[in-house]
């Protein structure tokens, strides 16, 4: 595909647009300078931000000029949540997160050549702005009635929590970003998630009022599970891009376990594979779902994109080794630790017979059940069959002097960790 609008539509990446045909013409006349903003409200970007980063790279690769905005000022305020007021982070914390998130954004864009990307920080133009200038020059263009109609604002107004003026003003700050980038760089397109549509159009409206010009906004759909629910930012639900918050192994496993009904959508959104490749993988999922070819391609592409080819090779080797298709002893300690962290684990202070360890991990209901599993040849330690019911591990059997991998049957796994 040569038309970037057609490309984005085929990939399901256009949920909302201010004027699709006008945007198509702008791309054709190009290049278009565009931006997407990332607020440092956490120490890492996540799966939803990844949609935006990859979308930015697609638009850049089509011959356009990206501006990656890191919100040093908007991160101090926080986009209103529909449920409750945000806890404001300290300036020092936000500054640290700005640096971390800037580094993440930079990995996805190309900073060389005729369509080189730029990174900008909105603190650069908001910090010098006085309150009087902000109200006179920017605030006067906003109508309170329209601001009240934004989904997150109206939801909060109708809740017990209410909304502070601080969070209410967020859409003005985001609108100011678009205006500033329009004035500095000729930016005429902002992209973001469809849940940000009110904030995106705030900037469009501000430029129209302040400059008398028409510019564009494009909202991508929210990525959801098969049941329609969102992937949250909670500890249990988030898919973080920072390996300190989510190990590359856990990240790889997330994509490997994608639901069959969603894997084609994820391939379109999160990979750069062609239409022909994705359609072939979708057909393979229909015909031979047990092979999980689409999921394997998805996991490989996204893990390589986010964590690099070397990390992908490590986590794939670990995934195979856990099920006897590789040498556990060859896995580095950090990768093995991340892999075993996904399993039921018994922490022990001494090494007891295997039948006791199996029972302690919970992958068998009792010691007698563990004995039967060993007698029937269905119990393994570090992928080696346990032959003797009374056998007990020695310290030399420990992986990295610390772990044992237990397996019952073909796929039921658990770990034992010896306290140091």
C-alpha positions as CSV (number, residue, x, y, z in Angstrom):
1,X,0.0,0.0,0.0
2,X,1.3,3.5,-0.9
3,X,-1.6,5.5,0.7
4,X,-0.9,5.7,4.4
5,X,-4.6,6.3,5.2
6,X,-5.5,3.1,3.4
7,X,-2.7,1.3,5.3
8,X,-4.0,2.6,8.6
9,X,-7.6,1.7,7.8
10,X,-6.7,-1.8,6.7
11,X,-4.8,-2.3,10.0
12,X,-7.9,-1.1,11.9
13,X,-6.0,2.0,13.3
14,X,-8.5,4.7,12.5
15,X,-11.3,4.9,15.0
16,X,-11.9,8.7,14.7
17,X,-10.7,11.4,12.3
18,X,-11.5,15.1,12.0
19,X,-11.7,14.8,8.2
20,X,-10.4,11.7,6.6
21,X,-10.4,12.9,3.0
22,X,-8.7,16.2,3.9
23,X,-6.1,14.2,5.8
24,X,-5.6,11.9,2.8
25,X,-5.0,14.9,0.6
26,X,-2.6,16.4,3.2
27,X,-0.5,13.2,3.1
28,X,-0.6,13.2,-0.7
29,X,0.6,16.8,-0.8
30,X,3.1,16.0,2.1
31,X,5.2,15.7,4.0
32,X,3.0,16.2,7.0
33,X,4.5,17.2,10.4
34,X,2.6,15.3,13.1
35,X,2.9,14.6,16.8
36,X,1.9,12.3,19.5
37,X,2.2,13.0,23.2
38,X,3.4,10.7,26.1
39,X,2.8,11.7,29.7
40,X,5.2,10.5,32.4
41,X,2.5,9.4,34.8
42,X,4.4,6.1,35.3
43,X,8.0,5.1,35.0
44,X,7.4,3.3,31.7
45,X,5.2,3.3,28.7
46,X,2.8,0.4,28.2
47,X,0.9,-1.5,25.6
48,X,-1.5,1.3,24.7
49,X,1.4,3.7,24.1
50,X,3.0,1.0,21.9
51,X,0.1,1.4,19.5
52,X,0.9,5.0,19.2
53,X,4.7,4.5,18.8
54,X,4.2,1.9,16.0
55,X,1.6,4.1,14.4
56,X,4.0,7.0,14.4
57,X,6.7,4.9,12.8
58,X,4.2,3.8,10.1
59,X,3.4,7.4,9.3
60,X,7.1,8.4,9.3
61,X,8.0,5.5,7.0
62,X,5.3,6.9,4.6
63,X,7.4,10.1,4.2
64,X,6.2,12.3,7.1
65,X,7.9,14.2,10.0
66,X,7.2,12.9,13.5
67,X,7.5,14.9,16.7
68,X,7.6,12.7,19.8
69,X,6.3,14.9,22.7
70,X,7.2,13.9,26.3
71,X,4.9,15.7,28.7
72,X,7.1,17.3,31.3
73,X,4.3,19.7,32.2
74,X,1.2,17.7,31.5
75,X,2.8,14.8,33.5
76,X,2.7,17.2,36.5
77,X,-1.0,17.6,36.1
78,X,-2.3,14.2,34.8
79,X,-5.1,13.6,32.3
80,X,-8.4,13.3,34.2
81,X,-9.4,9.7,35.0
82,X,-13.1,8.9,34.8
83,X,-13.1,7.5,38.3
84,X,-11.1,9.7,40.7
85,X,-8.5,12.4,41.1
86,X,-4.9,11.5,40.4
87,X,-2.2,11.6,43.0
88,X,0.2,14.3,41.9
89,X,3.8,13.1,41.6
90,X,6.7,15.3,42.7
91,X,8.5,17.4,40.2
92,X,11.6,15.3,40.8
93,X,9.8,12.0,40.1
94,X,8.2,13.4,36.9
95,X,11.6,14.7,35.7
96,X,13.1,11.2,36.2
97,X,10.2,9.6,34.3
98,X,10.5,12.1,31.5
99,X,14.0,10.9,31.0
100,X,13.0,7.2,31.0
101,X,10.1,7.7,28.7
102,X,12.0,9.9,26.3
103,X,14.5,7.0,25.9
104,X,11.6,4.6,25.2
105,X,10.1,6.9,22.5
106,X,13.4,7.4,20.8
107,X,13.8,3.7,20.2
108,X,10.9,3.6,17.8
109,X,11.5,6.6,15.6
110,X,14.2,7.3,13.0
111,X,16.3,10.4,13.7
112,X,18.2,10.4,10.4
113,X,17.4,11.3,6.8
114,X,15.0,13.7,5.2
115,X,12.1,12.7,7.6
116,X,14.1,12.7,10.8
117,X,12.1,12.7,14.0
118,X,12.4,15.2,16.9
119,X,11.7,14.8,20.6
120,X,10.1,17.8,22.3
121,X,9.1,18.5,26.0
122,X,6.1,20.7,26.7
123,X,7.7,21.9,29.9
124,X,9.9,24.1,27.6
125,X,7.0,26.3,26.6
126,X,4.7,26.0,29.6
127,X,7.2,26.7,32.4
128,X,8.1,30.2,31.3
129,X,4.4,31.1,30.7
130,X,2.8,33.3,33.5
131,X,-0.6,32.5,34.8
132,X,-1.9,35.8,33.4
133,X,-0.5,35.1,29.9
134,X,-1.9,31.6,30.1
135,X,-5.4,32.9,30.9
136,X,-5.4,35.8,28.5
137,X,-3.7,34.2,25.5
138,X,-4.9,30.6,25.7
139,X,-7.7,30.3,28.2
140,X,-9.8,32.9,26.4
141,X,-10.2,30.6,23.4
142,X,-11.8,27.8,25.4
143,X,-15.6,27.6,26.2
144,X,-16.5,26.1,29.5
145,X,-19.6,24.4,28.2
146,X,-17.6,22.5,25.6
147,X,-14.9,21.6,28.2
148,X,-17.6,20.2,30.5
149,X,-18.9,17.9,27.7
150,X,-15.6,15.9,27.5
151,X,-16.3,12.3,28.6
152,X,-13.8,12.1,31.4
153,X,-14.9,15.5,32.8
154,X,-18.6,14.8,32.6
155,X,-18.1,11.4,34.3
156,X,-16.2,13.0,37.2
157,X,-18.7,15.8,37.5
158,X,-21.4,13.2,38.0
159,X,-19.4,11.3,40.6
160,X,-18.8,11.8,44.3
161,X,-15.1,12.5,43.6
162,X,-15.9,15.6,41.5
163,X,-13.0,17.2,39.6
164,X,-10.4,19.7,40.6
165,X,-9.6,22.8,38.5
166,X,-6.1,21.3,38.1
167,X,-7.3,18.3,36.1
168,X,-10.1,20.2,34.4
169,X,-7.4,22.4,32.9
170,X,-5.5,19.5,31.4
171,X,-7.3,19.8,28.0
172,X,-6.2,23.5,27.8
173,X,-2.6,22.4,28.3
174,X,-2.8,19.7,25.6
175,X,-4.4,22.2,23.3
176,X,-1.6,24.6,23.9
177,X,0.9,21.8,22.9
178,X,-0.7,21.5,19.5
179,X,-0.8,25.3,19.0
180,X,2.9,25.6,20.0
181,X,4.0,22.8,17.7
182,X,1.9,24.3,14.9
183,X,3.7,27.6,15.4
184,X,7.2,26.1,15.8
185,X,7.3,23.3,13.3
186,X,4.2,23.6,11.1
187,X,2.6,20.6,12.8
188,X,-0.8,19.8,11.4
189,X,-1.7,16.4,12.7
190,X,-2.0,15.0,16.2
191,X,-2.5,11.2,16.8
192,X,-3.6,9.5,19.9
193,X,-6.0,6.9,21.4
194,X,-9.7,7.4,20.8
195,X,-10.1,7.8,24.6
196,X,-8.1,11.0,24.2
197,X,-10.4,12.4,21.5
198,X,-11.6,15.3,23.5
199,X,-8.1,16.4,24.2
200,X,-7.0,15.9,20.6
201,X,-9.9,18.1,19.3
202,X,-9.2,20.7,22.0
203,X,-6.0,21.5,20.1
204,X,-7.7,21.5,16.7
205,X,-10.2,24.0,18.0
206,X,-7.6,26.2,19.6
207,X,-5.5,26.4,16.4
208,X,-8.7,27.3,14.5
209,X,-9.6,30.1,16.9
210,X,-6.1,31.4,17.5
211,X,-4.7,31.0,14.0
212,X,-7.7,30.7,11.8
213,X,-6.3,27.4,10.3
214,X,-7.7,23.9,10.0
215,X,-5.6,21.0,11.2
216,X,-6.1,17.3,11.8
217,X,-6.6,14.8,14.6
218,X,-6.6,11.0,14.3
219,X,-7.8,8.6,17.0
220,X,-6.8,5.0,17.1
221,X,-9.1,2.4,18.7
222,X,-8.4,1.0,22.1
223,X,-6.8,-2.4,22.2
224,X,-9.0,-4.8,24.1
225,X,-9.3,-8.5,25.1
226,X,-11.8,-10.8,23.4
227,X,-14.4,-9.9,26.0
228,X,-14.1,-6.2,25.2
229,X,-12.4,-5.2,28.4
230,X,-9.3,-3.0,28.4
231,X,-5.8,-3.9,29.5
232,X,-5.3,-1.8,32.6
233,X,-2.2,-0.2,34.2
234,X,-2.6,-2.2,37.4
235,X,0.3,-4.4,38.5
236,X,-1.6,-7.5,37.3
237,X,-3.0,-6.1,34.1
238,X,-0.3,-3.8,32.6
239,X,1.9,-4.8,29.7
240,X,4.9,-2.5,30.4
241,X,7.7,-1.8,27.9
242,X,10.3,-1.5,30.6
243,X,12.0,-4.8,31.4
244,X,12.3,-3.8,35.1
245,X,8.5,-3.7,35.3
246,X,7.8,-6.6,33.0
247,X,10.5,-9.1,32.1
248,X,11.1,-9.8,28.4
249,X,10.1,-13.4,29.2
250,X,6.7,-12.3,30.6
251,X,6.3,-9.9,27.8
252,X,7.0,-12.6,25.2
253,X,4.5,-15.0,27.0
254,X,1.8,-12.3,26.9
255,X,1.9,-12.2,23.1
256,X,2.4,-16.0,22.7
257,X,-0.8,-16.5,24.7
258,X,-2.9,-14.1,22.6
259,X,-6.4,-15.3,22.0
260,X,-7.1,-16.9,18.6
261,X,-9.9,-14.4,17.9
262,X,-7.6,-11.4,18.6
263,X,-4.3,-12.5,17.1
264,X,-5.0,-11.3,13.6
265,X,-5.9,-7.9,15.0
266,X,-2.8,-7.8,17.0
267,X,-0.6,-8.7,14.0
268,X,-2.1,-5.8,12.1
269,X,-1.6,-3.3,14.9
270,X,1.7,-4.4,16.5
271,X,3.8,-5.8,13.6
272,X,5.1,-4.5,10.3
273,X,4.2,-7.7,8.5
274,X,2.5,-7.4,5.1
275,X,-1.1,-8.0,4.3
276,X,-0.2,-11.3,2.6
277,X,1.8,-12.5,5.6
278,X,-0.9,-11.6,8.1
279,X,-3.6,-13.2,6.0
280,X,-1.6,-16.4,5.7
281,X,-1.0,-16.5,9.4
282,X,-4.7,-15.9,10.1
283,X,-5.6,-18.8,7.8
284,X,-3.1,-21.0,9.6
285,X,-4.9,-20.1,12.9
286,X,-8.2,-21.2,11.4
287,X,-6.9,-24.5,10.0
288,X,-4.4,-25.6,12.6
289,X,-4.9,-23.5,15.8
290,X,-2.9,-25.9,17.9
291,X,0.3,-24.9,16.2
292,X,-0.2,-21.3,17.2
293,X,1.8,-20.1,14.3
294,X,0.2,-16.6,14.3
295,X,0.9,-16.2,18.0
296,X,4.5,-17.3,17.6
297,X,5.1,-14.8,14.8
298,X,3.4,-12.0,16.9
299,X,5.5,-12.8,20.0
300,X,8.7,-12.9,18.0
301,X,8.0,-9.6,16.2
302,X,6.8,-7.5,19.2
303,X,9.4,-8.9,21.6
304,X,12.2,-8.2,19.1
305,X,10.8,-4.7,18.4
306,X,10.6,-3.7,22.1
307,X,13.5,-5.7,23.7
308,X,15.8,-6.5,20.7
309,X,16.8,-9.7,18.9
310,X,19.2,-10.9,21.5
311,X,16.5,-10.8,24.3
312,X,14.0,-12.5,22.0
313,X,16.5,-15.3,21.4
314,X,17.0,-15.7,25.1
315,X,13.3,-15.8,26.1
316,X,12.4,-18.1,23.2
317,X,15.2,-20.5,24.3
318,X,13.9,-20.4,27.9
319,X,10.3,-21.0,26.7
320,X,11.4,-24.1,24.8
321,X,13.8,-25.3,27.5
322,X,11.0,-25.3,30.1
323,X,9.2,-28.0,28.2
324,X,12.3,-30.1,27.4
325,X,13.2,-28.7,24.0
326,X,16.4,-27.1,25.2
327,X,19.1,-27.1,27.8
328,X,18.0,-25.4,31.0
329,X,21.6,-25.2,32.2
330,X,22.5,-22.9,29.2
331,X,20.0,-20.2,30.2
332,X,21.4,-17.2,31.9
333,X,20.3,-16.6,35.5
334,X,18.2,-13.5,34.8
335,X,16.2,-15.1,32.0
336,X,15.7,-18.3,34.0
337,X,14.5,-16.3,37.0
338,X,12.0,-14.4,34.9
339,X,10.7,-17.7,33.3
340,X,10.4,-19.5,36.7
341,X,8.6,-16.4,38.2
342,X,5.6,-17.2,36.0
343,X,5.3,-20.7,37.6
344,X,4.0,-21.9,41.0
345,X,7.0,-21.8,43.3
346,X,7.9,-23.4,46.6
347,X,10.6,-21.7,48.5
348,X,12.4,-24.1,50.8
349,X,15.3,-24.0,53.2
350,X,16.5,-27.5,52.6
351,X,16.3,-30.1,49.8
352,X,13.8,-32.9,50.7
353,X,12.8,-35.9,48.5
354,X,11.2,-35.0,45.2
355,X,7.7,-36.4,46.2
356,X,7.7,-33.8,49.0
357,X,8.8,-31.0,46.8
358,X,6.1,-31.8,44.2
359,X,3.4,-31.7,46.8
360,X,4.8,-28.5,48.3
361,X,4.5,-26.7,44.9
362,X,0.9,-27.7,44.6
363,X,1.1,-29.3,41.1
364,X,0.0,-32.5,42.7
365,X,-2.7,-32.7,45.5
366,X,-0.6,-34.7,47.9
367,X,2.6,-36.6,48.6
368,X,0.9,-39.9,47.7
369,X,-0.1,-38.4,44.3
370,X,3.5,-37.3,43.8
371,X,4.7,-40.8,44.6
372,X,2.3,-42.2,42.0
373,X,3.4,-39.7,39.4
374,X,7.0,-40.8,39.9
375,X,6.1,-44.5,39.8
376,X,4.2,-44.1,36.6
377,X,7.1,-42.2,34.9
378,X,5.4,-38.9,34.7
379,X,7.6,-36.8,37.0
380,X,10.6,-34.8,35.9
381,X,13.2,-32.6,37.4
382,X,15.1,-30.2,35.1
383,X,13.6,-32.2,32.2
384,X,15.1,-35.5,33.4
385,X,12.7,-38.3,34.4
386,X,12.8,-39.1,38.1
387,X,13.3,-42.9,38.4
388,X,13.3,-43.5,42.2
389,X,10.4,-42.6,44.4
390,X,12.7,-41.9,47.3
391,X,15.1,-39.8,45.2
392,X,16.3,-36.5,46.7
393,X,18.1,-33.7,44.9
394,X,21.6,-32.7,45.6
395,X,22.9,-29.1,45.6
396,X,24.7,-29.9,42.3
397,X,21.3,-30.4,40.7
398,X,20.3,-26.8,41.3
399,X,20.2,-24.5,38.3
400,X,22.4,-21.5,39.1
401,X,22.8,-23.0,42.7
402,X,19.2,-21.9,43.3
403,X,16.4,-23.6,41.4
404,X,14.8,-26.8,40.4
405,X,12.3,-27.1,37.6
406,X,9.6,-29.7,38.3
407,X,7.3,-31.1,35.7
408,X,4.3,-33.4,35.9
409,X,3.3,-35.0,32.6
410,X,3.9,-32.9,29.5
411,X,2.9,-29.4,30.5
412,X,2.3,-28.9,34.2
413,X,5.3,-27.0,35.6
414,X,6.5,-25.7,39.0
415,X,9.7,-24.4,40.5
416,X,11.5,-24.9,43.7
417,X,13.8,-22.2,45.0
418,X,16.3,-22.9,47.7
419,X,16.7,-20.0,50.1
420,X,20.3,-18.6,50.1
